[in-house]
Amino acid sequence: METVVVLVAGGQGVAEELWRASPGSALVRHDLRDLGQGVVRRWVDGTLAVLELAHGCVSCTLRLDLVPLLRTLTGRVVVDLDPALEPEAVCLALAPHGIRVESVVTAVDPTTWLADVSGDETLGERGIGVPGDDRTVAQVVVGQAEFADLLVLRGPRDPVVEAVLDRLSPGVPRVSTVGAQLPPVVRRHGQAFGPLLRGQPPLEPAGGVSLVHFTARRPFHPMRLHDAVDVLLDGVVRARGRIWVVSQPDSALWLESAGGGLHVGAAGPWLAASADWSDVDGERRASAAVDWHPRFGDRSQELVAIIHRASPDEIEARLRAALVTDEELDLADELEFADPFAERHEMEEL
């Protein structure tokens, strides 16, 4: 019998509820609070095992314990994720081993969720995670909801939370209880060059929540962008997208923020800078062909931000002011630009 995995994030007793609704299934849960000391507590159907791992890291737990364990189980396995684990990372860890993830289910407590996704508290400050893990609670909680196939809302309805979820996880079903039947996979996370408005999120404001879609064809000045990115922290639940800085004409950068945490890293080469397109998927080629610029090719800026109590006009103005001027663009090959993004790709509360 094939092993199929259901990942459950967010707690709230949802994993046990799903397990009890699925006769013959197994329930796996890890407690990583002592992972820094190399100790992991793991339950399988309520039976506790205390494991000692040589390397106290989250990825080691997945590689050295969860993957081998899942290979010994058959049928549906409900994995109740530790609060420090993000379902997308777990899916990526399981995929090379041929372990199929049937669904990702995330529980949301409307009474605390908005504060969690808007704050700058780190996992360590919350008493979650391991030493050296500087992710914020917002980054993890946003990722759990954004990657879900099903959202389970536990608690009174909150129109602001629902408006954020409409834009963060468009098209994802929301329920108050779960049963054995789960909806089809609808995870929207794709490649860095895929559509940023996948799922058709509402573009009109609601409940004080807005979606800002920033686009531009000319590159950013790296120092002005560095000074401007703090506009994507305060009052911004989530921002993500591709950026192009004039000092890096061949490579796209990926920007992602949640609450008070922001990360910028490499997204890969622009097609305009690539001689070989043989490994490029058809969707990206088609999209690039439609918007191909005679001078810039597929290079462009595209960012999507979900905001609550922030000004869409201010975000638009700050980002647009960070673009290069006509003169800077004409002299781009001759000027030397100081580029903080060339060496420092992780930033928090800039």
C-alpha positions in Angstrom: 0.0 0.0 0.0 1.3 3.5 -0.9 2.2 5.9 1.8 0.4 9.2 1.5 1.1 12.1 3.9 -1.1 14.9 5.1 0.9 17.7 6.7 -0.9 19.7 9.4 0.4 23.1 10.6 -0.9 25.5 13.2 -1.9 23.1 15.9 -5.4 23.6 17.3 -6.0 19.9 17.6 -6.6 19.6 13.8 -4.1 16.8 13.2 -5.7 14.6 15.9 -9.2 15.4 14.6 -8.2 14.4 11.1 -6.4 11.2 12.4 -9.6 10.1 14.2 -11.7 10.8 11.1 -9.4 8.5 9.1 -9.5 4.9 10.4 -6.3 3.0 9.8 -4.2 6.1 9.5 -1.1 7.0 11.6 -0.4 10.2 13.5 3.2 11.4 13.7 4.2 14.4 15.8 7.6 15.9 16.6 8.6 18.2 19.5 11.7 20.1 18.6 11.9 22.4 21.6 15.2 20.6 22.7 16.6 20.2 19.2 19.4 22.6 20.1 20.7 20.0 22.6 20.3 17.2 19.9 17.1 15.8 21.5 13.9 15.3 19.6 10.7 13.8 21.0 8.5 11.9 18.5 5.1 10.4 18.9 3.6 7.8 16.6 0.0 7.1 17.4 0.6 8.4 20.9 3.7 6.3 21.6 6.7 8.4 22.6 10.3 7.9 21.4 13.1 10.2 22.5 15.7 10.5 19.8 19.3 11.8 20.0 20.5 13.5 16.8 24.2 14.3 16.2 23.2 17.5 14.5 20.6 19.7 16.2 19.0 21.2 13.1 15.5 21.1 11.6 16.7 19.7 8.2 18.6 16.9 10.0 15.3 15.9 11.8 13.6 15.6 8.5 16.4 13.8 6.8 17.4 11.5 9.6 14.1 10.7 11.3 10.9 11.7 9.4 11.9 10.3 6.0 13.0 6.9 7.3 10.0 6.7 9.6 7.5 7.4 6.7 9.1 4.6 4.7 8.1 2.2 7.4 4.4 3.3 7.4 1.7 2.6 4.9 -1.6 4.3 4.1 -2.5 7.8 5.2 0.0 9.4 7.6 -1.0 12.6 9.4 2.1 14.6 10.3 1.4 17.2 13.0 4.2 19.7 12.3 6.2 21.3 15.1 5.6 25.1 15.2 9.1 25.7 13.8 8.4 23.6 10.7 7.1 25.2 7.4 5.1 22.8 5.2 6.8 24.0 2.0 10.2 23.0 3.4 8.9 19.6 4.5 7.4 19.0 1.0 10.7 19.8 -0.6 12.5 17.4 1.8 10.1 14.6 1.1 9.9 15.0 -2.7 13.3 13.4 -3.6 12.3 10.3 -1.7 9.1 9.7 -3.7 6.9 10.3 -0.6 3.6 11.8 -1.8 2.0 14.7 0.1 -1.7 14.3 -0.3 -2.6 17.7 1.3 -1.4 20.5 3.5 -3.8 21.6 6.1 -3.2 24.7 8.2 -5.1 25.7 11.3 -5.7 29.4 11.9 -6.8 31.0 15.2 -8.4 34.3 14.2 -7.9 35.8 17.7 -4.1 35.7 17.4 -3.3 35.2 13.8 -3.2 38.8 12.6 -0.9 39.8 15.5 1.4 36.9 14.6 1.7 37.7 10.9 2.2 41.5 11.6 4.9 41.3 14.3 8.6 41.1 14.4 9.0 38.5 17.2 11.6 35.8 16.4 11.0 32.1 16.9 13.6 32.2 19.7 11.8 35.0 21.5 8.6 32.9 21.3 10.5 29.9 22.7 10.3 28.0 19.4 13.1 26.7 17.1 16.8 26.3 17.7 19.7 28.6 18.5 20.8 30.5 15.4 17.3 30.3 13.7 16.5 33.9 13.2 13.2 33.5 11.4 10.3 35.5 12.7 7.0 34.1 13.8 5.4 36.0 11.0 7.5 34.4 8.4 6.6 30.9 9.6 2.9 31.6 10.2 2.4 33.4 6.8 4.2 30.5 5.1 1.9 28.0 6.7 -1.2 29.7 5.5 0.2 30.6 2.1 1.1 27.0 1.2 -2.1 25.4 2.5 -4.6 23.4 0.5 -7.1 23.7 3.3 -7.5 26.3 6.0 -9.2 25.4 9.3 -10.4 28.5 11.2 -10.8 27.8 14.9 -12.5 30.7 16.7 -14.8 33.6 16.0 -14.8 35.0 12.5 -12.7 38.2 11.9 -13.3 40.2 8.7 -9.8 41.5 8.7 -8.2 38.1 9.0 -10.6 36.8 6.3 -9.7 39.7 4.0 -6.0 38.9 4.4 -6.5 35.2 3.7 -8.5 36.1 0.6 -5.4 37.8 -0.8 -2.8 35.5 0.8 -4.4 32.2 -0.1 -7.0 32.9 -2.8 -9.2 29.9 -3.7 -8.2 27.8 -0.7 -11.2 26.3 1.0 -11.9 27.3 4.7 -13.7 25.1 7.1 -14.2 25.0 10.9 -13.8 21.2 11.2 -12.1 18.5 9.1 -13.1 15.1 8.0 -11.4 12.2 6.1 -12.2 13.8 2.7 -9.8 16.5 1.8 -10.0 19.0 -1.1 -7.7 18.7 -4.1 -4.2 20.2 -3.9 -4.4 23.9 -4.7 -0.9 25.1 -3.5 0.0 28.1 -5.5 3.7 28.4 -4.8 5.6 28.0 -8.0 8.8 29.1 -9.5 10.4 32.5 -8.8 9.5 33.6 -12.4 5.8 32.4 -12.2 2.7 34.6 -11.8 2.6 36.5 -8.6 -1.2 36.9 -8.7 -1.9 33.2 -9.1 -5.4 32.3 -7.8 -6.9 35.6 -8.8 -6.8 37.4 -5.4 -9.2 40.3 -4.9 -7.7 43.6 -6.1 -10.1 45.9 -4.3 -9.6 46.9 -0.7 -11.7 45.2 2.0 -11.7 45.5 5.8 -8.8 47.8 5.8 -6.7 45.3 3.8 -5.3 46.2 0.4 -3.2 44.5 -2.3 -0.4 46.6 -3.9 0.8 45.3 -7.3 4.0 47.3 -8.2 5.5 46.9 -11.6 8.2 48.8 -13.5 10.5 48.2 -16.5 13.6 50.1 -15.5 16.0 48.8 -12.8 16.3 49.8 -9.2 19.3 51.8 -7.9 20.7 49.4 -5.3 21.3 51.9 -2.5 18.0 53.7 -3.0 16.2 50.4 -2.9 18.1 49.4 0.2 16.9 52.6 1.9 13.3 52.0 0.6 12.6 48.4 1.6 11.6 49.3 5.1 8.3 50.5 3.6 7.6 46.8 3.1 7.8 46.0 6.8 5.5 48.2 9.0 1.8 47.5 8.2 2.7 44.9 5.5 1.6 41.3 6.1 3.3 39.9 3.1 5.4 41.1 0.2 7.0 39.0 -2.4 8.3 39.3 -6.0 11.1 39.7 -8.5 13.4 42.7 -8.5 16.2 43.9 -10.9 19.0 46.1 -9.6 21.1 48.0 -12.2 24.3 46.7 -10.8 23.2 43.0 -11.5 22.0 43.0 -15.1 22.1 39.3 -15.5 20.4 38.1 -12.3 16.9 38.5 -10.8 16.6 38.9 -7.1 13.7 37.5 -5.1 12.3 39.7 -2.3 10.1 38.3 0.4 8.8 39.8 3.6 6.4 38.9 6.4 5.7 41.1 9.3 9.0 42.6 10.5 11.2 40.1 8.6 12.6 40.6 5.1 14.8 38.4 2.9 16.4 39.1 -0.4 18.1 36.3 -2.4 19.0 35.1 -5.8 16.1 34.1 -8.1 18.1 33.0 -11.1 19.2 34.5 -14.5 16.9 36.6 -16.7 16.2 35.0 -20.0 17.7 38.1 -21.7 21.0 37.1 -20.1 20.8 33.4 -21.0 22.0 31.8 -24.2 20.4 28.4 -23.5 16.6 28.3 -22.8 16.3 24.5 -23.1 15.5 24.0 -19.4 13.1 26.9 -19.3 9.4 25.9 -18.8 6.9 26.8 -21.5 4.8 29.1 -19.2 7.8 31.3 -18.5 8.8 31.5 -22.1 5.3 32.5 -23.2 5.0 35.1 -20.5 8.4 36.6 -21.4 7.4 36.7 -25.1 4.3 38.7 -24.4 6.1 41.3 -22.3 9.5 41.3 -24.0 11.0 44.8 -24.0 13.3 45.7 -27.0 16.0 47.0 -24.7 15.5 45.1 -21.4 14.1 41.8 -22.6 12.3 40.1 -19.7 14.0 42.2 -17.0 11.4 44.0 -14.9 10.2 44.7 -11.4 7.1 43.0 -10.0 6.2 43.0 -6.4 2.9 42.1 -4.6 2.2 43.3 -1.1 -0.7 42.6 1.2 -1.1 45.5 3.6 -3.1 46.4 6.6 -2.8 49.9 8.1 -0.2 50.9 5.6 -0.5 53.4 2.7 -0.6 51.9 -0.8 0.4 55.3 -2.2 3.5 55.5 0.1 4.6 52.1 -0.9 4.2 52.9 -4.6 6.0 56.2 -4.2 8.9 54.9 -2.2 9.6 52.1 -4.6 9.2 54.2 -7.7 11.6 56.8 -6.3 14.2 54.0 -5.9 14.3 53.3 -9.7 17.2 54.7 -11.7 16.9 58.0 -13.5 17.2 58.3 -17.3 20.8 59.6 -16.8 21.8 56.8 -14.5 20.3 54.3 -17.0 22.2 55.7 -19.9 25.5 55.6 -17.9 24.8 52.3 -16.3 27.7 50.5 -18.0 30.2 53.2 -16.9 29.0 53.9 -13.4 30.0 51.9 -10.3 27.1 51.3 -8.0 27.5 50.4 -4.4 25.4 47.3 -4.0 24.4 46.0 -0.6 22.4 43.2 -2.3 25.5 41.7 -3.8 26.9 40.5 -0.4 24.0 40.8 2.1 20.9 38.8 1.2 19.3 38.5 4.6 17.9 41.6 6.3 15.5 42.1 9.2 13.9 45.4 10.2 16.1 47.4 7.8 
